[in-house]
Amino acid sequence: MIILFAAAVFAFASCGGGEGGSATDNSVTMTLSSEDFSFGYAAESREYTVTCGNEWGVSVDGGVSWATVSPSGGLSGSTVIKVSVSENKTYEERSAKLVFKSGAFRKEYVLVQGFNASTDIDVPEGYRLVWNDEFDEGDTPDTEKWWYETGGGGWGNNEIQTYVAGKIPGGAELATIKNGVLTISCMKSGDNVYSIRMNTIEGWTYGWFEARLRLPSGKGTWPAFWMMPKNFTAWPDDGEIDIMEEVGYHPNYVSSSIHTKSYNHSIGTQKTREKEIKGAQDEFHVYALEWTAQQIRTYVDGEPLFTFANEGKGKDTWPFNAPFYLKLNLAWGGNWGGAQGIDESCLPARYEIDYVRVFQKK
């Protein structure tokens, strides 16, 4: 179903009596020039005039960082305060309490901020959008959403490339955004091959994860869209979820896999499935994972590819009940990517990402 997220604005008046309401004190009179504390999703500041016959104070209850009020009080008479909210970049309405006090007098208002998303997004049935990157802004990935994993050493697979934090030393940018598409490039410079391995800062337990991707071509390429545990201590004990992998010597055949202590390729017990996706290197396709407490299932363009069920036998077979983060990378060579050799004439190779989205159950 298509859900268009628009700014949600709701008017709230002061709460009445009881816990979280107003405490009466007949010696105190207080009025506000407006009792409307409903805001749209954008950053905004509004002025309110507070008139009171006594000294008073005001605060945002709950210690939220996105709403502030200044000054924090006044003396008898009229005082202008400024209530400010930062942009709501989440996908849910949020609220806070604005509390006015004067002696035993207490009056509360609910400050509500709506939400907004600038694009139509196809949301899986029963889910809600909680995180996304459409790559519509900036020239390089947003460092508030992504971090780079760097270094060489083969990464446990005898890979050739060295991952960098954006740029080749003294050279080109390898993670660039143009026309709403992120391009990860793998490039040779001097005697070295450089590429990108970038990860989401956030992690999630369960959900629907998807990306629209166009895969690179050339013998030696090894693109991936996958997940690793936030609280990683050991591989494969803590688990790994490979939503999409492909190697250039076997073009357009994509695979999904999981790795656990009981099921992994190093002992020949891996759980995986491969499927030919015609045009995977020429066209964009949507690769998705639905991860619940009962099973892991991957999809390509909405069609199921791979299913792995929770056998209920503990962590050795199912470590997938903890937060995992998303990863995008383009490897060069290695045990799998280079199993039939490499062709350096294919460099630079380019892996294109139209968007990455995360949904969780409502």
C-alpha positions as CSV (number, residue, x, y, z in Angstrom):
1,M,0.0,0.0,0.0
2,I,1.2,3.6,-0.6
3,I,1.3,5.8,2.4
4,L,2.1,9.5,2.0
5,F,3.5,11.0,5.2
6,A,2.4,14.5,5.6
7,A,2.7,17.1,8.4
8,A,0.4,16.2,11.2
9,V,-0.9,19.1,13.3
10,F,-3.2,18.7,16.2
11,A,-4.4,21.4,18.7
12,F,-4.1,20.6,22.4
13,A,-5.4,22.8,25.2
14,S,-4.2,22.7,28.8
15,C,-4.8,19.5,30.7
16,G,-7.4,19.6,33.5
17,G,-7.0,18.5,37.1
18,G,-5.4,15.4,38.6
19,E,-1.9,14.0,37.8
20,G,-0.3,15.8,34.9
21,G,-3.0,18.5,35.0
22,S,-3.4,21.8,36.9
23,A,-3.1,22.6,40.6
24,T,-5.3,25.4,41.7
25,D,-4.1,28.3,43.8
26,N,-6.7,31.1,43.9
27,S,-3.9,33.7,44.7
28,V,-2.3,33.1,41.3
29,T,-3.7,34.3,38.0
30,M,-1.9,33.4,34.7
31,T,-2.9,33.9,31.1
32,L,-1.2,33.1,27.8
33,S,-1.6,35.0,24.6
34,S,-2.3,31.6,22.9
35,E,-2.8,28.0,24.2
36,D,-1.9,26.4,20.8
37,F,1.3,24.5,21.1
38,S,0.9,22.3,18.0
39,F,3.8,22.5,15.5
40,G,4.4,21.1,12.1
41,Y,7.5,18.9,11.3
42,A,9.8,21.8,10.4
43,A,12.1,23.6,12.8
44,E,10.2,26.6,14.2
45,S,10.1,29.2,17.0
46,R,7.0,31.0,18.3
47,E,6.5,33.8,20.8
48,Y,3.9,33.7,23.6
49,T,3.1,36.4,26.1
50,V,2.7,35.2,29.6
51,T,0.8,37.5,32.1
52,C,0.9,36.6,35.7
53,G,0.4,38.4,39.0
54,N,3.2,36.5,40.7
55,E,6.7,35.3,40.0
56,W,6.6,32.2,37.8
57,G,8.7,29.6,36.0
58,V,8.3,27.4,32.9
59,S,10.1,24.2,31.7
60,V,9.8,21.4,29.1
61,D,9.1,18.3,31.2
62,G,10.9,15.1,30.5
63,G,14.3,16.4,29.4
64,V,13.6,16.2,25.6
65,S,16.3,17.8,23.5
66,W,14.1,18.8,20.5
67,A,11.9,21.4,22.3
68,T,13.1,24.4,24.3
69,V,11.6,27.4,26.0
70,S,13.3,30.7,26.9
71,P,13.4,32.5,29.2
72,S,12.6,30.0,31.9
73,G,10.3,32.3,33.9
74,G,9.4,35.9,34.8
75,L,8.2,38.3,37.5
76,S,4.8,39.8,38.0
77,G,3.4,41.3,34.8
78,S,3.8,40.3,31.2
79,T,6.8,38.4,29.8
80,V,7.4,37.2,26.2
81,I,8.7,33.6,26.0
82,K,10.0,31.8,22.9
83,V,9.1,28.1,22.4
84,S,11.3,26.4,19.8
85,V,11.3,22.9,18.2
86,S,13.9,21.3,16.0
87,E,13.0,19.5,12.7
88,N,11.2,16.2,13.3
89,K,13.2,13.8,11.2
90,T,11.5,10.8,12.6
91,Y,8.4,9.2,11.1
92,E,6.1,9.6,14.1
93,E,4.4,12.4,15.9
94,R,6.2,13.4,19.1
95,S,5.0,15.3,22.2
96,A,6.3,17.0,25.4
97,K,4.8,18.7,28.4
98,L,5.2,22.5,28.8
99,V,4.9,23.1,32.6
100,F,4.1,26.5,34.2
101,K,4.5,26.9,38.0
102,S,4.0,29.6,40.5
103,G,4.1,28.5,44.1
104,A,1.5,25.8,44.5
105,F,0.0,26.7,41.1
106,R,0.8,24.4,38.2
107,K,-0.6,24.4,34.7
108,E,0.5,22.0,31.9
109,Y,0.1,22.2,28.1
110,V,0.9,19.4,25.7
111,L,3.3,20.5,22.9
112,V,2.9,18.3,19.9
113,Q,5.0,18.2,16.7
114,G,3.9,16.4,13.5
115,F,6.0,14.4,11.1
116,N,6.8,14.6,7.4
117,A,8.4,12.6,4.6
118,S,9.0,14.1,1.2
119,T,8.4,11.1,-0.9
120,D,5.7,8.5,-1.5
121,I,7.0,5.2,-0.1
122,D,5.6,1.8,-0.7
123,V,5.1,0.4,2.9
124,P,4.8,-3.4,3.4
125,E,1.4,-4.4,4.9
126,G,1.5,-4.2,8.7
127,Y,4.7,-2.2,8.9
128,R,5.7,1.5,9.4
129,L,8.7,3.3,8.1
130,V,11.3,3.9,10.8
131,W,14.5,4.8,8.9
132,N,15.5,5.6,5.3
133,D,18.0,7.2,3.1
134,E,16.8,8.2,-0.4
135,F,20.2,9.8,-1.3
136,D,18.4,13.0,-2.4
137,E,20.7,15.4,-0.4
138,G,24.4,16.1,-0.4
139,D,27.3,14.9,-2.5
140,T,28.4,12.2,-0.2
141,P,26.7,9.9,2.4
142,D,25.2,11.5,5.5
143,T,27.6,10.9,8.4
144,E,24.7,11.1,10.8
145,K,23.3,7.9,9.2
146,W,26.4,6.0,8.0
147,W,29.9,5.2,9.1
148,Y,32.9,3.9,7.1
149,E,34.7,0.7,8.0
150,T,38.3,1.1,6.8
151,G,41.4,-1.0,6.3
152,G,42.8,-3.9,4.3
153,G,44.1,-7.3,5.3
154,G,41.7,-9.4,3.4
155,W,38.7,-9.2,5.8
156,G,38.9,-12.9,6.4
157,N,38.3,-13.7,2.8
158,N,41.6,-12.8,1.2
159,E,40.0,-9.8,-0.5
160,I,42.4,-7.5,-2.4
161,Q,40.8,-4.1,-1.8
162,T,41.5,-1.6,1.0
163,Y,38.4,0.2,2.3
164,V,38.7,3.9,2.8
165,A,36.6,6.6,4.6
166,G,35.2,8.1,1.4
167,K,38.4,9.2,-0.5
168,I,41.4,7.4,-1.9
169,P,44.4,8.9,0.0
170,G,45.0,12.1,-1.9
171,G,42.6,11.1,-4.7
172,A,39.1,10.5,-5.8
173,E,35.9,10.2,-3.7
174,L,34.6,6.7,-3.9
175,A,31.1,7.2,-2.3
176,T,29.2,9.9,-4.3
177,I,25.6,11.0,-4.6
178,K,24.1,12.3,-7.8
179,N,20.6,12.5,-9.1
180,G,19.2,10.6,-6.1
181,V,21.6,7.6,-6.4
182,L,24.6,6.7,-4.2
183,T,27.5,5.2,-6.2
184,I,30.1,3.1,-4.5
185,S,33.2,2.9,-6.7
186,C,36.1,0.3,-6.6
187,M,39.2,1.8,-8.2
188,K,42.9,1.1,-8.6
189,S,45.3,3.8,-7.7
190,G,49.0,3.0,-8.0
191,D,49.5,-0.5,-6.9
192,N,46.4,-0.6,-4.6
193,V,42.7,-1.2,-5.1
194,Y,40.4,1.0,-3.0
195,S,36.7,0.7,-2.3
196,I,33.9,1.5,0.3
197,R,32.4,-0.5,3.1
198,M,29.7,1.6,4.8
199,N,27.4,0.8,7.7
200,T,24.3,2.3,9.3
201,I,24.8,3.9,12.7
202,E,21.5,2.6,13.9
203,G,20.6,-1.1,14.4
204,W,17.3,-2.9,14.6
205,T,15.8,-6.1,15.9
206,Y,13.3,-7.6,13.4
207,G,11.7,-5.7,10.6
208,W,11.6,-5.3,6.8
209,F,14.8,-4.1,5.2
210,E,15.2,-3.2,1.6
211,A,17.4,-1.5,-1.0
212,R,17.0,-0.8,-4.7
213,L,20.3,-1.7,-6.3
214,R,22.1,-1.9,-9.6
215,L,25.1,-4.3,-9.4
216,P,28.6,-3.8,-10.9
217,S,30.0,-5.9,-13.7
218,G,33.4,-7.4,-14.2
219,K,35.3,-10.5,-13.0
220,G,36.5,-9.7,-9.5
221,T,33.6,-7.6,-8.3
222,W,31.7,-8.8,-5.1
223,P,28.9,-6.4,-4.1
224,A,26.9,-7.0,-0.9
225,F,23.9,-5.7,1.0
226,W,24.0,-7.4,4.4
227,M,23.7,-7.2,8.3
228,M,25.9,-7.7,11.3
229,P,25.1,-7.6,15.0
230,K,25.6,-4.3,16.8
231,N,27.1,-6.1,19.9
232,F,29.5,-8.3,17.9
233,T,31.9,-10.5,19.9
234,A,32.6,-13.5,17.6
235,W,31.9,-14.8,14.1
236,P,29.9,-16.8,13.3
237,D,28.5,-17.2,16.8
238,D,26.7,-13.8,16.8
239,G,25.3,-14.3,13.4
240,E,25.4,-12.7,9.9
241,I,22.5,-12.0,7.5
242,D,23.4,-11.7,3.8
243,I,20.4,-10.2,2.0
244,M,22.1,-9.9,-1.4
245,E,25.5,-11.0,-2.7
246,E,26.8,-11.5,-6.2
247,V,30.2,-12.2,-7.8
248,G,31.2,-10.8,-11.2
249,Y,32.4,-14.0,-12.7
250,H,28.9,-15.4,-12.3
251,P,26.9,-12.3,-13.4
252,N,23.2,-11.8,-12.5
253,Y,23.1,-14.7,-10.1
254,V,22.3,-13.2,-6.7
255,S,22.3,-15.1,-3.4
256,S,21.0,-14.8,0.2
257,S,22.6,-16.6,3.1
258,I,22.8,-16.7,6.9
259,H,25.7,-17.6,9.1
260,T,25.5,-19.0,12.6
261,K,27.7,-21.2,14.8
262,S,25.9,-24.3,13.5
263,Y,25.4,-23.1,9.9
264,N,28.3,-21.5,8.1
265,H,30.4,-22.0,5.1
266,S,33.7,-22.6,7.0
267,I,32.3,-26.0,8.2
268,G,30.2,-26.7,5.1
269,T,26.8,-26.3,6.7
270,Q,25.9,-22.9,5.3
271,K,22.2,-22.1,4.5
272,T,21.9,-20.2,1.2
273,R,20.0,-19.9,-2.0
274,E,21.0,-18.5,-5.4
275,K,18.7,-17.2,-8.2
276,E,19.3,-15.7,-11.6
277,I,18.0,-12.2,-11.8
278,K,18.2,-11.2,-15.5
279,G,19.6,-7.7,-15.9
280,A,20.8,-7.4,-12.3
281,Q,24.0,-5.6,-13.6
282,D,22.1,-3.4,-16.0
283,E,18.9,-2.5,-14.2
284,F,17.8,-1.6,-10.6
285,H,16.1,-4.3,-8.6
286,V,14.6,-4.3,-5.1
287,Y,16.3,-6.6,-2.6
288,A,14.5,-7.1,0.7
289,L,14.6,-9.0,4.0
290,E,11.7,-9.7,6.3
291,W,13.1,-10.7,9.7
292,T,10.8,-11.9,12.5
293,A,11.3,-13.9,15.7
294,Q,10.1,-17.0,13.7
295,Q,12.0,-16.7,10.4
296,I,14.2,-14.8,8.0
297,R,13.0,-14.5,4.4
298,T,14.6,-12.6,1.5
299,Y,12.9,-11.2,-1.6
300,V,13.9,-9.9,-5.0
301,D,11.3,-7.5,-6.6
302,G,8.7,-8.9,-4.2
303,E,9.4,-12.6,-5.0
304,P,10.7,-14.9,-2.2
305,L,14.3,-16.0,-2.7
306,F,15.4,-17.6,0.6
307,T,13.8,-18.7,3.9
308,F,15.5,-19.7,7.1
309,A,13.3,-20.7,10.1
310,N,14.0,-20.4,13.8
311,E,14.4,-24.0,14.9
312,G,14.1,-23.1,18.6
313,K,17.4,-24.7,19.5
314,G,19.1,-21.6,21.0
315,K,21.9,-19.2,19.9
316,D,23.9,-21.8,17.9
317,T,21.2,-21.9,15.3
318,W,19.4,-18.6,15.9
319,P,21.4,-15.6,17.2
320,F,18.9,-13.4,15.4
321,N,17.2,-11.9,18.4
322,A,19.5,-8.9,18.9
323,P,20.0,-5.6,17.1
324,F,21.8,-5.8,13.7
325,Y,22.9,-2.9,11.5
326,L,23.0,-2.7,7.6
327,K,26.1,-2.8,5.5
328,L,26.8,-1.9,1.9
329,N,30.2,-2.7,0.3
330,L,32.0,-3.6,-2.9
331,A,34.8,-6.1,-2.5
332,W,37.4,-6.9,-5.1
333,G,38.7,-10.5,-5.5
334,G,39.0,-12.7,-2.5
335,N,38.0,-16.4,-1.9
336,W,34.7,-16.0,-3.7
337,G,34.9,-12.8,-5.7
338,G,38.3,-13.9,-7.2
339,A,37.6,-17.7,-7.4
340,Q,37.9,-17.5,-11.1
341,G,40.5,-14.8,-11.3
342,I,40.1,-11.0,-11.6
343,D,40.1,-8.6,-14.6
344,E,41.6,-5.3,-13.7
345,S,40.4,-3.8,-17.0
346,C,36.9,-3.7,-15.4
347,L,38.1,-1.1,-12.9
348,P,36.7,1.3,-11.9
349,A,33.6,-0.8,-11.0
350,R,30.5,0.9,-9.8
351,Y,27.8,-0.3,-7.4
352,E,24.6,1.9,-7.4
353,I,22.1,2.3,-4.6
354,D,18.9,4.2,-5.2
355,Y,17.6,3.9,-1.6
356,V,17.8,2.0,1.6
357,R,14.7,1.7,3.9
358,V,13.8,0.1,7.2
359,F,10.3,-0.7,8.3
360,Q,9.1,-2.3,11.6
361,K,5.8,-3.7,12.8
362,K,3.2,-1.2,13.8
